[in-house]
Amino acid sequence: MSQKVFVVTGANKGIGCGIVRGLAEKLSAIIYLTARNVSLGQDALKKVNAELGDKNQSDIRFHQLDITDDNSCKSFADYLKKEHDGIDVLINNAGFCFKEDATESAFEQADVTIGINYYGTKTVSKHLVPLIRSGGRVVNMCSRAFSATHQPITYGHMKQFVKFKSSNYTEADIDNMVEEYKEAFKGENNKEEGFASYQVSKGAEIAFTMLQSAQLSSSNIIVYACCPGYVGTDMTSHKGVLTTAQGADTPIYLATDPNVPNGKFVAEREIIEWL
């Protein structure tokens, strides 16, 4: 039987790199470590292979990928189609959050954060999901930071997320919601909503995941939204209490375990409500 093909986005450091390392120790597969920056990605590949040594059971490969660039995503999809005719698991790990001391305006923070976390995930999914074979999986790295039970979002239009509690919404509804959010900050210099932009972007990504799950179930493709926990990475300024290996545990579990129900939001291996 041929090896399964895994793709991990944003994998040159942090949780993404931890996912690649954990998968390679766990199973025999072809794993694509992808990154926007070629030099950083190639360095990460060398480092992972050196650290794993004899524990590496997989063929880890690097490929450049910028999830916000349609041409980059299409080029990678074309390569995968030619090389493997398809893939088995897509782990959408790439993401971004401004630091607490960021000086950019609230609008710029919202525009960049949503552009990467929500629209970037949509762009790469548009090109790679059609390559996923029956029985495959998609794991979208989201965040419990969005959850109403975790930390309240100060965004005044939070009530708009209520519509996503039902299955009666479209991708256009999610697009409209995030664009309204961004519009609220145009012309303002308020920088206090920066983290709320991250929360909204991840809420939109979870809503998108639930749509994907419904749309792909007939193709026997399982889709999850995932929170890895509070991990000590560059994104958290290394304040997180979990190691990258611990943060990688849940996405690896969702990518490989046969017993997790479809279309769920899973945080540290526990299914939780996101709204």
C-alpha positions as a Python dict, from the first residue, in 0.01 Angstrom:
ca = {
    (1, 'M'): (0, 0, 0),
    (2, 'S'): (134, 342, -94),
    (3, 'Q'): (223, 592, 177),
    (4, 'K'): (-33, 852, 277),
    (5, 'V'): (46, 1213, 194),
    (6, 'F'): (19, 1478, 466),
    (7, 'V'): (46, 1855, 415),
    (8, 'V'): (117, 2086, 711),
    (9, 'T'): (101, 2460, 646),
    (10, 'G'): (312, 2713, 837),
    (11, 'A'): (543, 2434, 952),
    (12, 'N'): (887, 2593, 969),
    (13, 'K'): (854, 2657, 1345),
    (14, 'G'): (628, 2630, 1647),
    (15, 'I'): (329, 2398, 1651),
    (16, 'G'): (348, 2330, 1276),
    (17, 'C'): (702, 2202, 1307),
    (18, 'G'): (595, 2002, 1611),
    (19, 'I'): (316, 1841, 1408),
    (20, 'V'): (559, 1737, 1134),
    (21, 'R'): (798, 1593, 1392),
    (22, 'G'): (522, 1407, 1577),
    (23, 'L'): (372, 1260, 1262),
    (24, 'A'): (712, 1142, 1141),
    (25, 'E'): (771, 958, 1468),
    (26, 'K'): (424, 804, 1463),
    (27, 'L'): (379, 668, 1112),
    (28, 'S'): (530, 596, 774),
    (29, 'A'): (407, 866, 537),
    (30, 'I'): (510, 1143, 301),
    (31, 'I'): (487, 1467, 498),
    (32, 'Y'): (513, 1809, 339),
    (33, 'L'): (660, 2072, 568),
    (34, 'T'): (552, 2397, 403),
    (35, 'A'): (648, 2757, 470),
    (36, 'R'): (624, 3091, 297),
    (37, 'N'): (998, 3157, 330),
    (38, 'V'): (1209, 2904, 138),
    (39, 'S'): (1525, 2948, 344),
    (40, 'L'): (1343, 2912, 677),
    (41, 'G'): (1153, 2611, 549),
    (42, 'Q'): (1462, 2433, 423),
    (43, 'D'): (1644, 2504, 751),
    (44, 'A'): (1348, 2363, 945),
    (45, 'L'): (1351, 2047, 734),
    (46, 'K'): (1722, 1991, 806),
    (47, 'K'): (1669, 2054, 1177),
    (48, 'V'): (1372, 1816, 1204),
    (49, 'N'): (1552, 1537, 1021),
    (50, 'A'): (1861, 1582, 1239),
    (51, 'E'): (1659, 1585, 1562),
    (52, 'L'): (1454, 1279, 1467),
    (53, 'G'): (1744, 1068, 1349),
    (54, 'D'): (1653, 698, 1363),
    (55, 'K'): (1310, 781, 1510),
    (56, 'N'): (1197, 919, 1175),
    (57, 'Q'): (959, 676, 1005),
    (58, 'S'): (850, 915, 728),
    (59, 'D'): (972, 1091, 416),
    (60, 'I'): (963, 1460, 511),
    (61, 'R'): (979, 1704, 222),
    (62, 'F'): (976, 2083, 196),
    (63, 'H'): (768, 2289, -44),
    (64, 'Q'): (717, 2664, -53),
    (65, 'L'): (361, 2774, 20),
    (66, 'D'): (209, 3113, 98),
    (67, 'I'): (-153, 3052, 196),
    (68, 'T'): (-249, 3413, 117),
    (69, 'D'): (-114, 3388, -241),
    (70, 'D'): (-352, 3223, -486),
    (71, 'N'): (-72, 3151, -734),
    (72, 'S'): (144, 2989, -467),
    (73, 'C'): (-145, 2766, -357),
    (74, 'K'): (-229, 2671, -715),
    (75, 'S'): (134, 2594, -796),
    (76, 'F'): (162, 2365, -494),
    (77, 'A'): (-167, 2193, -580),
    (78, 'D'): (-47, 2132, -936),
    (79, 'Y'): (277, 1985, -802),
    (80, 'L'): (94, 1752, -561),
    (81, 'K'): (-145, 1640, -832),
    (82, 'K'): (143, 1556, -1065),
    (83, 'E'): (361, 1395, -797),
    (84, 'H'): (100, 1199, -598),
    (85, 'D'): (-233, 1239, -781),
    (86, 'G'): (-381, 1351, -449),
    (87, 'I'): (-326, 1390, -76),
    (88, 'D'): (-477, 1232, 234),
    (89, 'V'): (-455, 1488, 514),
    (90, 'L'): (-438, 1869, 513),
    (91, 'I'): (-347, 2039, 841),
    (92, 'N'): (-413, 2412, 809),
    (93, 'N'): (-177, 2531, 1079),
    (94, 'A'): (-49, 2861, 933),
    (95, 'G'): (-177, 3161, 1126),
    (96, 'F'): (-91, 3502, 1266),
    (97, 'C'): (-156, 3728, 1564),
    (98, 'F'): (-21, 4076, 1632),
    (99, 'K'): (182, 4128, 1948),
    (100, 'E'): (32, 4318, 2240),
    (101, 'D'): (258, 4615, 2174),
    (102, 'A'): (178, 4637, 1801),
    (103, 'T'): (156, 4995, 1674),
    (104, 'E'): (-59, 4928, 1368),
    (105, 'S'): (-411, 5073, 1362),
    (106, 'A'): (-707, 4856, 1459),
    (107, 'F'): (-813, 4840, 1095),
    (108, 'E'): (-471, 4725, 975),
    (109, 'Q'): (-455, 4462, 1246),
    (110, 'A'): (-801, 4337, 1151),
    (111, 'D'): (-722, 4339, 779),
    (112, 'V'): (-394, 4148, 811),
    (113, 'T'): (-512, 3903, 1078),
    (114, 'I'): (-834, 3810, 902),
    (115, 'G'): (-652, 3805, 567),
    (116, 'I'): (-416, 3533, 691),
    (117, 'N'): (-622, 3332, 937),
    (118, 'Y'): (-958, 3326, 760),
    (119, 'Y'): (-907, 3419, 394),
    (120, 'G'): (-570, 3241, 379),
    (121, 'T'): (-723, 2919, 512),
    (122, 'K'): (-1000, 2954, 253),
    (123, 'T'): (-750, 3010, -29),
    (124, 'V'): (-529, 2712, 44),
    (125, 'S'): (-836, 2494, 105),
    (126, 'K'): (-981, 2595, -232),
    (127, 'H'): (-678, 2448, -406),
    (128, 'L'): (-580, 2153, -184),
    (129, 'V'): (-910, 2013, -56),
    (130, 'P'): (-1015, 1891, -405),
    (131, 'L'): (-700, 1672, -398),
    (132, 'I'): (-798, 1492, -77),
    (133, 'R'): (-883, 1128, -134),
    (134, 'S'): (-1186, 950, 12),
    (135, 'G'): (-1121, 873, 377),
    (136, 'G'): (-899, 1180, 411),
    (137, 'R'): (-909, 1457, 667),
    (138, 'V'): (-882, 1832, 712),
    (139, 'V'): (-766, 1978, 1044),
    (140, 'N'): (-806, 2354, 1075),
    (141, 'M'): (-605, 2506, 1359),
    (142, 'C'): (-839, 2747, 1530),
    (143, 'S'): (-849, 2872, 1887),
    (144, 'R'): (-1054, 2848, 2203),
    (145, 'A'): (-977, 3220, 2236),
    (146, 'F'): (-1292, 3273, 2030),
    (147, 'S'): (-1520, 3072, 2257),
    (148, 'A'): (-1780, 3276, 2444),
    (149, 'T'): (-1701, 3063, 2750),
    (150, 'H'): (-1330, 3144, 2731),
    (151, 'Q'): (-1268, 3516, 2686),
    (152, 'P'): (-1538, 3761, 2575),
    (153, 'I'): (-1494, 3940, 2244),
    (154, 'T'): (-1542, 4315, 2275),
    (155, 'Y'): (-1653, 4348, 1912),
    (156, 'G'): (-1997, 4508, 1914),
    (157, 'H'): (-2128, 4285, 1636),
    (158, 'M'): (-2056, 3964, 1829),
    (159, 'K'): (-2427, 3890, 1803),
    (160, 'Q'): (-2371, 3824, 1433),
    (161, 'F'): (-2195, 3498, 1522),
    (162, 'V'): (-2522, 3363, 1661),
    (163, 'K'): (-2640, 3282, 1308),
    (164, 'F'): (-2356, 3030, 1280),
    (165, 'K'): (-2510, 2821, 1556),
    (166, 'S'): (-2739, 2674, 1292),
    (167, 'S'): (-2638, 2506, 967),
    (168, 'N'): (-2837, 2763, 772),
    (169, 'Y'): (-2557, 2994, 663),
    (170, 'T'): (-2320, 3028, 369),
    (171, 'E'): (-1957, 3116, 311),
    (172, 'A'): (-2078, 3456, 191),
    (173, 'D'): (-2238, 3512, 532),
    (174, 'I'): (-1900, 3458, 701),
    (175, 'D'): (-1729, 3687, 448),
    (176, 'N'): (-1987, 3960, 510),
    (177, 'M'): (-1946, 3934, 886),
    (178, 'V'): (-1566, 3973, 882),
    (179, 'E'): (-1586, 4257, 630),
    (180, 'E'): (-1836, 4440, 853),
    (181, 'Y'): (-1598, 4389, 1143),
    (182, 'K'): (-1309, 4541, 946),
    (183, 'E'): (-1526, 4829, 824),
    (184, 'A'): (-1605, 4925, 1183),
    (185, 'F'): (-1242, 5028, 1234),
    (186, 'K'): (-1177, 5220, 915),
    (187, 'G'): (-1045, 5568, 983),
    (188, 'E'): (-987, 5492, 1350),
    (189, 'N'): (-657, 5473, 1536),
    (190, 'N'): (-784, 5257, 1820),
    (191, 'K'): (-529, 4980, 1876),
    (192, 'E'): (-707, 4812, 2165),
    (193, 'E'): (-908, 4576, 1944),
    (194, 'G'): (-604, 4392, 1810),
    (195, 'F'): (-660, 4067, 1997),
    (196, 'A'): (-1032, 4082, 1918),
    (197, 'S'): (-930, 4066, 1550),
    (198, 'Y'): (-755, 3737, 1621),
    (199, 'Q'): (-1061, 3606, 1802),
    (200, 'V'): (-1295, 3708, 1520),
    (201, 'S'): (-1064, 3557, 1257),
    (202, 'K'): (-1060, 3226, 1444),
    (203, 'G'): (-1435, 3235, 1499),
    (204, 'A'): (-1480, 3282, 1125),
    (205, 'E'): (-1240, 2993, 1064),
    (206, 'I'): (-1443, 2765, 1292),
    (207, 'A'): (-1764, 2863, 1111),
    (208, 'F'): (-1589, 2787, 781),
    (209, 'T'): (-1480, 2448, 920),
    (210, 'M'): (-1840, 2354, 1002),
    (211, 'L'): (-1940, 2440, 646),
    (212, 'Q'): (-1653, 2232, 508),
    (213, 'S'): (-1760, 1939, 723),
    (214, 'A'): (-2114, 1944, 585),
    (215, 'Q'): (-1998, 1993, 225),
    (216, 'L'): (-1732, 1719, 230),
    (217, 'S'): (-1913, 1448, 426),
    (218, 'S'): (-2054, 1297, 106),
    (219, 'S'): (-1695, 1261, -21),
    (220, 'N'): (-1601, 1070, 296),
    (221, 'I'): (-1368, 1348, 409),
    (222, 'I'): (-1370, 1436, 781),
    (223, 'V'): (-1309, 1794, 893),
    (224, 'Y'): (-1218, 1929, 1236),
    (225, 'A'): (-1154, 2262, 1402),
    (226, 'C'): (-881, 2235, 1661),
    (227, 'C'): (-740, 2434, 1952),
    (228, 'P'): (-391, 2313, 2049),
    (229, 'G'): (-393, 2487, 2388),
    (230, 'Y'): (-180, 2775, 2514),
    (231, 'V'): (158, 2685, 2367),
    (232, 'G'): (493, 2858, 2419),
    (233, 'T'): (563, 2979, 2064),
    (234, 'D'): (660, 3303, 1892),
    (235, 'M'): (288, 3381, 1851),
    (236, 'T'): (235, 3378, 2229),
    (237, 'S'): (572, 3547, 2295),
    (238, 'H'): (664, 3215, 2458),
    (239, 'K'): (421, 3279, 2744),
    (240, 'G'): (226, 2959, 2678),
    (241, 'V'): (243, 2680, 2933),
    (242, 'L'): (251, 2391, 2684),
    (243, 'T'): (546, 2271, 2477),
    (244, 'T'): (521, 2255, 2098),
    (245, 'A'): (507, 1875, 2126),
    (246, 'Q'): (209, 1906, 2361),
    (247, 'G'): (46, 2159, 2128),
    (248, 'A'): (96, 1924, 1835),
    (249, 'D'): (-75, 1637, 2017),
    (250, 'T'): (-438, 1727, 1938),
    (251, 'P'): (-393, 1800, 1564),
    (252, 'I'): (-195, 1476, 1526),
    (253, 'Y'): (-468, 1292, 1713),
    (254, 'L'): (-736, 1438, 1483),
    (255, 'A'): (-531, 1365, 1172),
    (256, 'T'): (-476, 999, 1259),
    (257, 'D'): (-726, 864, 1515),
    (258, 'P'): (-1018, 668, 1360),
    (259, 'N'): (-1273, 740, 1633),
    (260, 'V'): (-1329, 1118, 1644),
    (261, 'P'): (-1671, 1239, 1516),
    (262, 'N'): (-1685, 1463, 1208),
    (263, 'G'): (-1739, 1838, 1221),
    (264, 'K'): (-1634, 1900, 1580),
    (265, 'F'): (-1433, 2167, 1758),
    (266, 'V'): (-1171, 1986, 1964),
    (267, 'A'): (-946, 2145, 2227),
    (268, 'E'): (-673, 1936, 2389),
    (269, 'R'): (-852, 1617, 2275),
    (270, 'E'): (-1185, 1724, 2421),
    (271, 'I'): (-1489, 1810, 2207),
    (272, 'I'): (-1620, 2149, 2317),
    (273, 'E'): (-1894, 2389, 2209),
    (274, 'W'): (-1764, 2689, 2021),
    (275, 'L'): (-2079, 2904, 2044),
}
